[in-house]
Amino acid sequence: MVVAAAGNDGATATRLDDPAIDPLVLAVGAESPGTDPAVKHDTVADFSSRGSTTRHADLLAPGASVLGLRDPGSAIDLAYPSAVVGERFFKGSGTSQAAAVTSGAVALLLSKRPTLTPDQVKKLLTSTAAPIDGADAVSQGAGVLDVNKAAGASIPALSTQLAVATGLGSLEAARGGAHVQLGSTELTGEKDAFGAAWKPAIWTAAITGLTSWTGSAAPSGTSWSTWAWLGSSLADKTTTQTTTSSGGWTGRMWSGRMWSGGTWSATLWTGRMWSSTLW
């Protein structure tokens, strides 16, 4: 079951973020609570991407001022002191928060009904959602998530026949209009993360033939073999006695000596690398 955030581009957004734009996933927008407990008096969060009549959020979930655990002294903690709640919590808003709430609801539903298919989960959640007064279908989808009602509803009989993907689609189209950027260089077009030409036919053939990852009997700096990641590969035959026990990983292997300040220095993890233009 794939749950995806609709996006935070507001009412003017006519396209959902990727992968929420895929009609087969569960796209989640954010709702903002009203002044009373009645869900029908809630509103669609201003920042929640609306999409279009062709593709919009399937439903809404709480996504405004949602409490999470605080990371004292972190960049976001220092930048937004007004979001700190008490000593332990931090509040944030976004359709990602709404997607997280929905993912938890899906987990609860599947724990009660483990035989449900993804299509059945989506149908149960959308058919039992509570509509918001005055909000149109493009803005709110089916309404606000109600997992308790979904847990008691009749299981729909669905049989979806999906066409097998060809793997020949456009890499640029899959980006959904969002591009990573390093300095003044923006990654666009049919190029991979290394700037090399993306050739879907070659990649698809390699995946189909199980040859996309090659290598020797043990991992090296240039390749990953399927054999190297079997359960037996973590035993003595692929590593030395000084780093592993006969059954796996010892504390000695992950010592402070291996993860020194020289490896994870401030020059590697600068604010510039984690800027909004990159992520």
C-alpha atoms as an extended CHARMM CRD file, in Angstrom:
* protein
*
       279  EXT
         1         1  MET       CA              0.0000000000        0.0000000000        0.0000000000  PROA      1               0.0000000000
         2         2  VAL       CA              1.5530000000        3.3000000000       -1.1070000000  PROA      2               0.0000000000
         3         3  VAL       CA              0.5210000000        6.4980000000        0.6710000000  PROA      3               0.0000000000
         4         4  ALA       CA              1.7970000000        9.7920000000       -0.7840000000  PROA      4               0.0000000000
         5         5  ALA       CA              1.5580000000       13.4620000000        0.1710000000  PROA      5               0.0000000000
         6         6  ALA       CA             -0.4550000000       15.5860000000       -2.2680000000  PROA      6               0.0000000000
         7         7  GLY       CA              1.9460000000       18.5250000000       -2.0140000000  PROA      7               0.0000000000
         8         8  ASN       CA              2.1220000000       21.9170000000       -0.3050000000  PROA      8               0.0000000000
         9         9  ASP       CA              1.5540000000       24.2950000000       -3.2130000000  PROA      9               0.0000000000
        10        10  GLY       CA             -1.9350000000       25.3850000000       -2.2030000000  PROA      10              0.0000000000
        11        11  ALA       CA             -5.1020000000       26.1730000000       -4.1040000000  PROA      11              0.0000000000
        12        12  THR       CA             -3.2980000000       27.3150000000       -7.2440000000  PROA      12              0.0000000000
        13        13  ALA       CA             -1.5720000000       23.9590000000       -7.7700000000  PROA      13              0.0000000000
        14        14  THR       CA             -3.2280000000       22.1040000000      -10.6300000000  PROA      14              0.0000000000
        15        15  ARG       CA             -0.9240000000       19.1010000000      -10.3360000000  PROA      15              0.0000000000
        16        16  LEU       CA             -0.1630000000       16.8760000000       -7.3540000000  PROA      16              0.0000000000
        17        17  ASP       CA              3.3880000000       16.0780000000       -6.3710000000  PROA      17              0.0000000000
        18        18  ASP       CA              4.9870000000       12.9120000000       -7.6870000000  PROA      18              0.0000000000
        19        19  PRO       CA              4.2520000000       10.1150000000       -6.7390000000  PROA      19              0.0000000000
        20        20  ALA       CA              0.8220000000       11.2730000000       -5.4900000000  PROA      20              0.0000000000
        21        21  ILE       CA             -0.0820000000       12.0570000000       -9.0810000000  PROA      21              0.0000000000
        22        22  ASP       CA             -0.2480000000        8.3100000000       -9.7520000000  PROA      22              0.0000000000
        23        23  PRO       CA             -3.9700000000        7.3990000000       -9.5720000000  PROA      23              0.0000000000
        24        24  LEU       CA             -3.2100000000        3.9800000000       -8.0830000000  PROA      24              0.0000000000
        25        25  VAL       CA             -1.6210000000        5.2960000000       -4.8660000000  PROA      25              0.0000000000
        26        26  LEU       CA             -3.4890000000        6.9100000000       -1.9810000000  PROA      26              0.0000000000
        27        27  ALA       CA             -2.9100000000       10.6660000000       -2.3230000000  PROA      27              0.0000000000
        28        28  VAL       CA             -3.4050000000       12.5750000000        0.9220000000  PROA      28              0.0000000000
        29        29  GLY       CA             -4.1540000000       16.2590000000        1.4090000000  PROA      29              0.0000000000
        30        30  ALA       CA             -4.1750000000       18.1410000000        4.7070000000  PROA      30              0.0000000000
        31        31  GLU       CA             -7.1440000000       19.3130000000        6.7260000000  PROA      31              0.0000000000
        32        32  SER       CA             -7.1350000000       22.0270000000        9.3470000000  PROA      32              0.0000000000
        33        33  PRO       CA             -9.3250000000       21.5160000000       12.4500000000  PROA      33              0.0000000000
        34        34  GLY       CA            -12.2520000000       23.8160000000       13.1050000000  PROA      34              0.0000000000
        35        35  THR       CA            -13.3760000000       25.3550000000       16.3850000000  PROA      35              0.0000000000
        36        36  ASP       CA            -15.5320000000       22.3870000000       17.3890000000  PROA      36              0.0000000000
        37        37  PRO       CA            -15.1240000000       18.5760000000       17.2710000000  PROA      37              0.0000000000
        38        38  ALA       CA            -17.3610000000       18.1510000000       14.2140000000  PROA      38              0.0000000000
        39        39  VAL       CA            -15.2360000000       17.1710000000       11.2220000000  PROA      39              0.0000000000
        40        40  LYS       CA            -17.6920000000       18.7710000000        8.8170000000  PROA      40              0.0000000000
        41        41  HSD       CA            -16.6590000000       22.1440000000       10.2180000000  PROA      41              0.0000000000
        42        42  ASP       CA            -12.9750000000       21.5960000000        9.4630000000  PROA      42              0.0000000000
        43        43  THR       CA            -11.3520000000       23.2120000000        6.4510000000  PROA      43              0.0000000000
        44        44  VAL       CA             -8.9120000000       22.1700000000        3.7360000000  PROA      44              0.0000000000
        45        45  ALA       CA             -5.4970000000       23.5130000000        4.7490000000  PROA      45              0.0000000000
        46        46  ASP       CA             -4.4980000000       26.5550000000        2.7020000000  PROA      46              0.0000000000
        47        47  PHE       CA             -1.1850000000       24.9560000000        1.7220000000  PROA      47              0.0000000000
        48        48  SER       CA             -2.6430000000       21.6180000000        0.5990000000  PROA      48              0.0000000000
        49        49  SER       CA             -2.2520000000       21.1320000000       -3.1770000000  PROA      49              0.0000000000
        50        50  ARG       CA             -5.5990000000       20.8820000000       -4.8930000000  PROA      50              0.0000000000
        51        51  GLY       CA             -4.7540000000       19.2210000000       -8.1910000000  PROA      51              0.0000000000
        52        52  SER       CA             -7.3770000000       18.9560000000      -10.9200000000  PROA      52              0.0000000000
        53        53  THR       CA            -10.6190000000       17.2020000000      -11.7330000000  PROA      53              0.0000000000
        54        54  THR       CA             -8.5190000000       14.4750000000      -13.3310000000  PROA      54              0.0000000000
        55        55  ARG       CA             -6.2650000000       13.8800000000      -10.3120000000  PROA      55              0.0000000000
        56        56  HSD       CA             -6.5930000000       15.3420000000       -6.8240000000  PROA      56              0.0000000000
        57        57  ALA       CA             -6.1870000000       14.1740000000       -3.2370000000  PROA      57              0.0000000000
        58        58  ASP       CA             -8.1300000000       11.0090000000       -2.5010000000  PROA      58              0.0000000000
        59        59  LEU       CA             -8.8270000000       12.1190000000        1.0470000000  PROA      59              0.0000000000
        60        60  LEU       CA             -7.6310000000       14.4420000000        3.8190000000  PROA      60              0.0000000000
        61        61  ALA       CA             -5.9830000000       13.8170000000        7.1750000000  PROA      61              0.0000000000
        62        62  PRO       CA             -4.7370000000       16.0770000000       10.0000000000  PROA      62              0.0000000000
        63        63  GLY       CA             -1.7910000000       18.0630000000        8.6770000000  PROA      63              0.0000000000
        64        64  ALA       CA             -1.8620000000       21.4370000000       10.4270000000  PROA      64              0.0000000000
        65        65  SER       CA              0.2290000000       22.0030000000       13.5720000000  PROA      65              0.0000000000
        66        66  VAL       CA              0.7610000000       18.2800000000       14.1420000000  PROA      66              0.0000000000
        67        67  LEU       CA              2.9380000000       17.4870000000       17.1720000000  PROA      67              0.0000000000
        68        68  GLY       CA              6.0840000000       15.4050000000       16.7690000000  PROA      68              0.0000000000
        69        69  LEU       CA              9.1460000000       14.7500000000       18.8830000000  PROA      69              0.0000000000
        70        70  ARG       CA             11.4810000000       17.7000000000       19.1060000000  PROA      70              0.0000000000
        71        71  ASP       CA             15.1790000000       17.5810000000       18.2140000000  PROA      71              0.0000000000
        72        72  PRO       CA             16.6300000000       20.2190000000       20.5640000000  PROA      72              0.0000000000
        73        73  GLY       CA             19.3350000000       22.3450000000       18.9860000000  PROA      73              0.0000000000
        74        74  SER       CA             18.6170000000       21.1730000000       15.4310000000  PROA      74              0.0000000000
        75        75  ALA       CA             18.4630000000       23.6710000000       12.5780000000  PROA      75              0.0000000000
        76        76  ILE       CA             14.6690000000       23.6130000000       12.4070000000  PROA      76              0.0000000000
        77        77  ASP       CA             14.3990000000       23.8170000000       16.1920000000  PROA      77              0.0000000000
        78        78  LEU       CA             16.5270000000       26.9670000000       16.2250000000  PROA      78              0.0000000000
        79        79  ALA       CA             14.8420000000       28.5090000000       13.1780000000  PROA      79              0.0000000000
        80        80  TYR       CA             11.2920000000       28.1290000000       14.4830000000  PROA      80              0.0000000000
        81        81  PRO       CA             11.2520000000       28.6150000000       18.2710000000  PROA      81              0.0000000000
        82        82  SER       CA              7.5170000000       29.3760000000       18.1830000000  PROA      82              0.0000000000
        83        83  ALA       CA              6.8770000000       25.7970000000       17.0430000000  PROA      83              0.0000000000
        84        84  VAL       CA              8.3430000000       24.3270000000       20.2340000000  PROA      84              0.0000000000
        85        85  VAL       CA              5.7000000000       22.8620000000       22.5610000000  PROA      85              0.0000000000
        86        86  GLY       CA              6.9470000000       22.2450000000       26.0920000000  PROA      86              0.0000000000
        87        87  GLU       CA             10.3010000000       20.5140000000       26.2810000000  PROA      87              0.0000000000
        88        88  ARG       CA              9.6780000000       17.4150000000       24.1560000000  PROA      88              0.0000000000
        89        89  PHE       CA              7.4890000000       18.3740000000       21.2260000000  PROA      89              0.0000000000
        90        90  PHE       CA              7.6060000000       20.3860000000       18.0150000000  PROA      90              0.0000000000
        91        91  LYS       CA              4.6570000000       21.2340000000       15.8000000000  PROA      91              0.0000000000
        92        92  GLY       CA              4.7470000000       21.2350000000       12.0370000000  PROA      92              0.0000000000
        93        93  SER       CA              2.3520000000       21.4640000000        9.1200000000  PROA      93              0.0000000000
        94        94  GLY       CA              2.2630000000       19.8840000000        5.6930000000  PROA      94              0.0000000000
        95        95  THR       CA              0.7260000000       17.1420000000        3.6110000000  PROA      95              0.0000000000
        96        96  SER       CA              3.6770000000       14.9690000000        4.6310000000  PROA      96              0.0000000000
        97        97  GLN       CA              2.3130000000       15.0570000000        8.1790000000  PROA      97              0.0000000000
        98        98  ALA       CA             -1.1140000000       14.1370000000        6.8130000000  PROA      98              0.0000000000
        99        99  ALA       CA              0.4230000000       11.2580000000        4.8400000000  PROA      99              0.0000000000
       100       100  ALA       CA              2.1570000000       10.0040000000        7.9920000000  PROA      100             0.0000000000
       101       101  VAL       CA             -1.1440000000       10.0260000000        9.8960000000  PROA      101             0.0000000000
       102       102  THR       CA             -2.7770000000        8.1410000000        7.0370000000  PROA      102             0.0000000000
       103       103  SER       CA              0.0440000000        5.5920000000        6.8950000000  PROA      103             0.0000000000
       104       104  GLY       CA             -0.5580000000        4.8740000000       10.5700000000  PROA      104             0.0000000000
       105       105  ALA       CA             -4.2680000000        4.4740000000        9.8790000000  PROA      105             0.0000000000
       106       106  VAL       CA             -3.5090000000        2.0370000000        7.0490000000  PROA      106             0.0000000000
       107       107  ALA       CA             -1.3100000000        0.0190000000        9.4150000000  PROA      107             0.0000000000
       108       108  LEU       CA             -4.1220000000       -0.1360000000       11.9630000000  PROA      108             0.0000000000
       109       109  LEU       CA             -6.6100000000       -1.2030000000        9.3140000000  PROA      109             0.0000000000
       110       110  LEU       CA             -4.3180000000       -3.9430000000        8.0140000000  PROA      110             0.0000000000
       111       111  SER       CA             -3.6230000000       -5.1950000000       11.5280000000  PROA      111             0.0000000000
       112       112  LYS       CA             -7.3540000000       -5.7560000000       11.9050000000  PROA      112             0.0000000000
       113       113  ARG       CA             -7.9090000000       -6.9660000000        8.3600000000  PROA      113             0.0000000000
       114       114  PRO       CA             -4.5930000000       -8.3970000000        7.1250000000  PROA      114             0.0000000000
       115       115  THR       CA             -6.0130000000       -9.9230000000        3.9370000000  PROA      115             0.0000000000
       116       116  LEU       CA             -7.0180000000       -6.5970000000        2.4140000000  PROA      116             0.0000000000
       117       117  THR       CA             -5.4600000000       -5.6720000000       -0.9050000000  PROA      117             0.0000000000
       118       118  PRO       CA             -4.1540000000       -2.1240000000       -1.5300000000  PROA      118             0.0000000000
       119       119  ASP       CA             -7.1790000000       -1.3860000000       -3.7080000000  PROA      119             0.0000000000
       120       120  GLN       CA             -9.5240000000       -2.5400000000       -0.9530000000  PROA      120             0.0000000000
       121       121  VAL       CA             -7.7270000000       -0.4110000000        1.6240000000  PROA      121             0.0000000000
       122       122  LYS       CA             -8.0210000000        2.6410000000       -0.5950000000  PROA      122             0.0000000000
       123       123  LYS       CA            -11.6970000000        1.9530000000       -1.2970000000  PROA      123             0.0000000000
       124       124  LEU       CA            -12.5200000000        1.4380000000        2.3850000000  PROA      124             0.0000000000
       125       125  LEU       CA            -10.7890000000        4.6520000000        3.4510000000  PROA      125             0.0000000000
       126       126  THR       CA            -12.2730000000        6.8150000000        0.7100000000  PROA      126             0.0000000000
       127       127  SER       CA            -15.7990000000        5.3950000000        0.9990000000  PROA      127             0.0000000000
       128       128  THR       CA            -15.9280000000        6.0130000000        4.7620000000  PROA      128             0.0000000000
       129       129  ALA       CA            -14.2520000000        9.4520000000        4.8510000000  PROA      129             0.0000000000
       130       130  ALA       CA            -16.2300000000       12.3460000000        6.3360000000  PROA      130             0.0000000000
       131       131  PRO       CA            -16.9380000000       15.2390000000        3.9370000000  PROA      131             0.0000000000
       132       132  ILE       CA            -16.2180000000       18.8400000000        4.9290000000  PROA      132             0.0000000000
       133       133  ASP       CA            -19.0660000000       21.3030000000        4.4750000000  PROA      133             0.0000000000
       134       134  GLY       CA            -18.4650000000       23.7430000000        1.6650000000  PROA      134             0.0000000000
       135       135  ALA       CA            -15.3600000000       22.0520000000        0.2590000000  PROA      135             0.0000000000
       136       136  ASP       CA            -15.4670000000       20.7200000000       -3.2990000000  PROA      136             0.0000000000
       137       137  ALA       CA            -14.3160000000       17.2790000000       -4.3950000000  PROA      137             0.0000000000
       138       138  VAL       CA            -11.1170000000       18.5630000000       -5.9820000000  PROA      138             0.0000000000
       139       139  SER       CA            -10.0450000000       20.1980000000       -2.7010000000  PROA      139             0.0000000000
       140       140  GLN       CA            -10.9990000000       17.4740000000       -0.2540000000  PROA      140             0.0000000000
       141       141  GLY       CA            -11.3340000000       14.3000000000       -2.2710000000  PROA      141             0.0000000000
       142       142  ALA       CA            -13.6550000000       11.9840000000       -0.3670000000  PROA      142             0.0000000000
       143       143  GLY       CA            -13.2860000000       13.9450000000        2.8780000000  PROA      143             0.0000000000
       144       144  VAL       CA            -11.4640000000       13.4440000000        6.1720000000  PROA      144             0.0000000000
       145       145  LEU       CA            -10.0100000000       10.0650000000        7.1110000000  PROA      145             0.0000000000
       146       146  ASP       CA            -12.1100000000        7.9210000000        9.5130000000  PROA      146             0.0000000000
       147       147  VAL       CA            -10.2430000000        4.6690000000       10.1440000000  PROA      147             0.0000000000
       148       148  ASN       CA            -12.6810000000        3.5290000000       12.8180000000  PROA      148             0.0000000000
       149       149  LYS       CA            -15.5400000000        3.5670000000       10.3230000000  PROA      149             0.0000000000
       150       150  ALA       CA            -13.3430000000        1.9020000000        7.6940000000  PROA      150             0.0000000000
       151       151  ALA       CA            -12.4930000000       -0.9190000000       10.1130000000  PROA      151             0.0000000000
       152       152  GLY       CA            -16.1870000000       -1.7880000000       10.4500000000  PROA      152             0.0000000000
       153       153  ALA       CA            -17.3110000000       -1.3250000000        6.8560000000  PROA      153             0.0000000000
       154       154  SER       CA            -17.9950000000       -4.1820000000        4.4660000000  PROA      154             0.0000000000
       155       155  ILE       CA            -14.9800000000       -5.2750000000        2.4540000000  PROA      155             0.0000000000
       156       156  PRO       CA            -15.4200000000       -4.2630000000       -1.1920000000  PROA      156             0.0000000000
       157       157  ALA       CA            -15.0060000000       -6.9060000000       -3.8760000000  PROA      157             0.0000000000
       158       158  LEU       CA            -12.4030000000       -5.4090000000       -6.1870000000  PROA      158             0.0000000000
       159       159  SER       CA            -10.3560000000       -6.9890000000       -8.9280000000  PROA      159             0.0000000000
       160       160  THR       CA             -7.9980000000       -4.5780000000      -10.6250000000  PROA      160             0.0000000000
       161       161  GLN       CA             -6.1630000000       -5.7430000000      -13.7040000000  PROA      161             0.0000000000
       162       162  LEU       CA             -3.0920000000       -3.5780000000      -14.1860000000  PROA      162             0.0000000000
       163       163  ALA       CA             -1.0250000000       -3.3490000000      -17.3160000000  PROA      163             0.0000000000
       164       164  VAL       CA              2.5960000000       -4.3250000000      -16.8160000000  PROA      164             0.0000000000
       165       165  ALA       CA              4.8810000000       -1.3080000000      -16.8980000000  PROA      165             0.0000000000
       166       166  THR       CA              7.2320000000       -1.1470000000      -19.8760000000  PROA      166             0.0000000000
       167       167  GLY       CA              9.9520000000        0.8050000000      -18.0990000000  PROA      167             0.0000000000
       168       168  LEU       CA             10.2970000000        3.0360000000      -21.1480000000  PROA      168             0.0000000000
       169       169  GLY       CA              8.8120000000        6.1850000000      -19.6640000000  PROA      169             0.0000000000
       170       170  SER       CA             10.4030000000        9.6040000000      -19.3930000000  PROA      170             0.0000000000
       171       171  LEU       CA             12.7320000000       10.3300000000      -16.4840000000  PROA      171             0.0000000000
       172       172  GLU       CA             11.9850000000       14.0450000000      -16.7500000000  PROA      172             0.0000000000
       173       173  ALA       CA              8.2340000000       13.4400000000      -16.6260000000  PROA      173             0.0000000000
       174       174  ALA       CA              8.6870000000       11.3080000000      -13.5140000000  PROA      174             0.0000000000
       175       175  ARG       CA             10.2020000000       14.2990000000      -11.6940000000  PROA      175             0.0000000000
       176       176  GLY       CA              6.8280000000       15.9710000000      -11.6350000000  PROA      176             0.0000000000
       177       177  GLY       CA              8.2590000000       19.3900000000      -12.3910000000  PROA      177             0.0000000000
       178       178  ALA       CA             10.6420000000       19.3800000000       -9.4000000000  PROA      178             0.0000000000
       179       179  HSD       CA             14.3880000000       19.4840000000      -10.0070000000  PROA      179             0.0000000000
       180       180  VAL       CA             17.4070000000       19.1490000000       -7.7480000000  PROA      180             0.0000000000
       181       181  GLN       CA             20.0450000000       21.8160000000       -8.0740000000  PROA      181             0.0000000000
       182       182  LEU       CA             23.6830000000       22.1110000000       -7.0120000000  PROA      182             0.0000000000
       183       183  GLY       CA             24.9470000000       25.6500000000       -7.2180000000  PROA      183             0.0000000000
       184       184  SER       CA             23.7810000000       27.0090000000      -10.5540000000  PROA      184             0.0000000000
       185       185  THR       CA             23.4410000000       23.5680000000      -12.1500000000  PROA      185             0.0000000000
       186       186  GLU       CA             19.9400000000       22.1000000000      -12.3250000000  PROA      186             0.0000000000
       187       187  LEU       CA             19.3110000000       18.4480000000      -13.1440000000  PROA      187             0.0000000000
       188       188  THR       CA             16.8060000000       18.3180000000      -15.9900000000  PROA      188             0.0000000000
       189       189  GLY       CA             16.0100000000       16.2370000000      -19.0480000000  PROA      189             0.0000000000
       190       190  GLU       CA             16.7330000000       12.5900000000      -19.6570000000  PROA      190             0.0000000000
       191       191  LYS       CA             19.7970000000       12.4450000000      -17.3970000000  PROA      191             0.0000000000
       192       192  ASP       CA             20.4420000000       10.4460000000      -14.2560000000  PROA      192             0.0000000000
       193       193  ALA       CA             21.7750000000       11.7880000000      -10.9480000000  PROA      193             0.0000000000
       194       194  PHE       CA             25.3340000000       11.5930000000      -12.2860000000  PROA      194             0.0000000000
       195       195  GLY       CA             24.5260000000       13.6590000000      -15.3700000000  PROA      195             0.0000000000
       196       196  ALA       CA             24.7870000000       10.6550000000      -17.6820000000  PROA      196             0.0000000000
       197       197  ALA       CA             22.2690000000       10.0530000000      -20.4540000000  PROA      197             0.0000000000
       198       198  TRP       CA             19.2850000000        8.0040000000      -19.3010000000  PROA      198             0.0000000000
       199       199  LYS       CA             18.6170000000        5.1120000000      -21.6630000000  PROA      199             0.0000000000
       200       200  PRO       CA             15.4410000000        3.3830000000      -20.4720000000  PROA      200             0.0000000000
       201       201  ALA       CA             15.5630000000        0.5560000000      -23.0010000000  PROA      201             0.0000000000
       202       202  ILE       CA             19.0300000000       -0.5160000000      -21.8420000000  PROA      202             0.0000000000
       203       203  TRP       CA             18.1370000000       -0.1740000000      -18.1480000000  PROA      203             0.0000000000
       204       204  THR       CA             14.8530000000       -2.0830000000      -18.5450000000  PROA      204             0.0000000000
       205       205  ALA       CA             16.5830000000       -4.9260000000      -20.3810000000  PROA      205             0.0000000000
       206       206  ALA       CA             19.1990000000       -5.1380000000      -17.6260000000  PROA      206             0.0000000000
       207       207  ILE       CA             16.5530000000       -5.2890000000      -14.8980000000  PROA      207             0.0000000000
       208       208  THR       CA             14.5480000000       -7.9030000000      -16.7910000000  PROA      208             0.0000000000
       209       209  GLY       CA             17.6690000000       -9.9970000000      -17.2970000000  PROA      209             0.0000000000
       210       210  LEU       CA             18.7850000000       -9.5260000000      -13.6700000000  PROA      210             0.0000000000
       211       211  THR       CA             22.0700000000       -8.0610000000      -14.8580000000  PROA      211             0.0000000000
       212       212  SER       CA             21.6740000000       -4.4630000000      -13.6710000000  PROA      212             0.0000000000
       213       213  TRP       CA             24.0140000000       -5.1410000000      -10.7250000000  PROA      213             0.0000000000
       214       214  THR       CA             27.1020000000       -7.1840000000      -11.3520000000  PROA      214             0.0000000000
       215       215  GLY       CA             30.1290000000       -8.1260000000       -9.3450000000  PROA      215             0.0000000000
       216       216  SER       CA             32.3010000000      -10.8380000000       -7.8880000000  PROA      216             0.0000000000
       217       217  ALA       CA             31.6180000000      -13.1020000000       -4.9320000000  PROA      217             0.0000000000
       218       218  ALA       CA             32.1380000000      -10.3030000000       -2.4530000000  PROA      218             0.0000000000
       219       219  PRO       CA             31.2750000000       -6.6020000000       -2.4060000000  PROA      219             0.0000000000
       220       220  SER       CA             33.8800000000       -4.3060000000       -3.8540000000  PROA      220             0.0000000000
       221       221  GLY       CA             34.2070000000       -0.6120000000       -4.3600000000  PROA      221             0.0000000000
       222       222  THR       CA             32.6690000000       -0.7960000000       -7.8140000000  PROA      222             0.0000000000
       223       223  SER       CA             29.9370000000       -3.3930000000       -7.6560000000  PROA      223             0.0000000000
       224       224  TRP       CA             27.3660000000       -5.2610000000       -5.5990000000  PROA      224             0.0000000000
       225       225  SER       CA             26.7330000000       -8.9150000000       -6.2650000000  PROA      225             0.0000000000
       226       226  THR       CA             23.5950000000      -10.7550000000       -5.2350000000  PROA      226             0.0000000000
       227       227  TRP       CA             25.7280000000      -13.3910000000       -3.5070000000  PROA      227             0.0000000000
       228       228  ALA       CA             27.3660000000      -10.8210000000       -1.2490000000  PROA      228             0.0000000000
       229       229  TRP       CA             24.0980000000       -9.9780000000        0.4640000000  PROA      229             0.0000000000
       230       230  LEU       CA             22.9680000000      -13.4720000000        1.3460000000  PROA      230             0.0000000000
       231       231  GLY       CA             22.7430000000      -14.3730000000        5.0220000000  PROA      231             0.0000000000
       232       232  SER       CA             26.0250000000      -16.2100000000        4.7760000000  PROA      232             0.0000000000
       233       233  SER       CA             27.8520000000      -13.1880000000        3.4240000000  PROA      233             0.0000000000
       234       234  LEU       CA             28.0470000000      -11.5660000000        6.8290000000  PROA      234             0.0000000000
       235       235  ALA       CA             29.9860000000      -14.5160000000        8.1900000000  PROA      235             0.0000000000
       236       236  ASP       CA             33.7300000000      -15.0700000000        8.0920000000  PROA      236             0.0000000000
       237       237  LYS       CA             33.9040000000      -16.0160000000        4.4170000000  PROA      237             0.0000000000
       238       238  THR       CA             33.4100000000      -12.4360000000        3.1990000000  PROA      238             0.0000000000
       239       239  THR       CA             34.9650000000      -10.4800000000        6.0420000000  PROA      239             0.0000000000
       240       240  THR       CA             37.7850000000      -10.9700000000        8.4770000000  PROA      240             0.0000000000
       241       241  GLN       CA             37.7730000000      -12.3340000000       11.9840000000  PROA      241             0.0000000000
       242       242  THR       CA             38.7970000000       -8.9260000000       13.2590000000  PROA      242             0.0000000000
       243       243  THR       CA             35.5730000000       -7.2890000000       12.1480000000  PROA      243             0.0000000000
       244       244  THR       CA             32.8630000000       -9.9190000000       12.5330000000  PROA      244             0.0000000000
       245       245  SER       CA             31.9410000000      -12.8930000000       14.5870000000  PROA      245             0.0000000000
       246       246  SER       CA             31.0140000000      -16.1710000000       12.9280000000  PROA      246             0.0000000000
       247       247  GLY       CA             27.3830000000      -15.1400000000       12.9270000000  PROA      247             0.0000000000
       248       248  GLY       CA             27.3560000000      -11.4530000000       12.0670000000  PROA      248             0.0000000000
       249       249  TRP       CA             28.4030000000       -8.0370000000       13.3030000000  PROA      249             0.0000000000
       250       250  THR       CA             30.2270000000       -7.3260000000       16.5160000000  PROA      250             0.0000000000
       251       251  GLY       CA             30.4320000000       -4.0750000000       18.4150000000  PROA      251             0.0000000000
       252       252  ARG       CA             34.0980000000       -3.8680000000       17.5520000000  PROA      252             0.0000000000
       253       253  MET       CA             33.3150000000       -3.3450000000       13.8850000000  PROA      253             0.0000000000
       254       254  TRP       CA             31.2900000000       -0.2020000000       14.5230000000  PROA      254             0.0000000000
       255       255  SER       CA             33.7830000000        1.4810000000       16.7950000000  PROA      255             0.0000000000
       256       256  GLY       CA             34.4130000000        5.1690000000       17.0930000000  PROA      256             0.0000000000
       257       257  ARG       CA             37.6400000000        4.6210000000       15.2020000000  PROA      257             0.0000000000
       258       258  MET       CA             35.7280000000        3.7190000000       12.0160000000  PROA      258             0.0000000000
       259       259  TRP       CA             33.3670000000        6.7070000000       12.2170000000  PROA      259             0.0000000000
       260       260  SER       CA             35.9000000000        9.4080000000       12.9400000000  PROA      260             0.0000000000
       261       261  GLY       CA             35.3810000000       13.1340000000       12.7080000000  PROA      261             0.0000000000
       262       262  GLY       CA             37.5350000000       13.1190000000        9.6270000000  PROA      262             0.0000000000
       263       263  THR       CA             34.9930000000       10.9980000000        7.7760000000  PROA      263             0.0000000000
       264       264  TRP       CA             31.8190000000       12.8320000000        8.7700000000  PROA      264             0.0000000000
       265       265  SER       CA             33.1650000000       16.3580000000        8.8550000000  PROA      265             0.0000000000
       266       266  ALA       CA             31.2330000000       19.5900000000        8.7270000000  PROA      266             0.0000000000
       267       267  THR       CA             32.4660000000       20.1220000000        5.1870000000  PROA      267             0.0000000000
       268       268  LEU       CA             30.4730000000       17.0940000000        4.0450000000  PROA      268             0.0000000000
       269       269  TRP       CA             27.1510000000       17.9740000000        5.7090000000  PROA      269             0.0000000000
       270       270  THR       CA             26.8570000000       21.7050000000        5.2150000000  PROA      270             0.0000000000
       271       271  GLY       CA             23.6570000000       23.6900000000        5.2010000000  PROA      271             0.0000000000
       272       272  ARG       CA             24.1330000000       24.2650000000        1.4990000000  PROA      272             0.0000000000
       273       273  MET       CA             23.8910000000       20.5600000000        0.7350000000  PROA      273             0.0000000000
       274       274  TRP       CA             20.5530000000       20.2250000000        2.5370000000  PROA      274             0.0000000000
       275       275  SER       CA             18.9990000000       23.3730000000        1.1200000000  PROA      275             0.0000000000
       276       276  SER       CA             15.4310000000       23.6730000000       -0.0650000000  PROA      276             0.0000000000
       277       277  THR       CA             16.6280000000       23.7080000000       -3.6550000000  PROA      277             0.0000000000
       278       278  LEU       CA             18.0820000000       20.2290000000       -3.2380000000  PROA      278             0.0000000000
       279       279  TRP       CA             15.2980000000       18.5630000000       -1.2670000000  PROA      279             0.0000000000
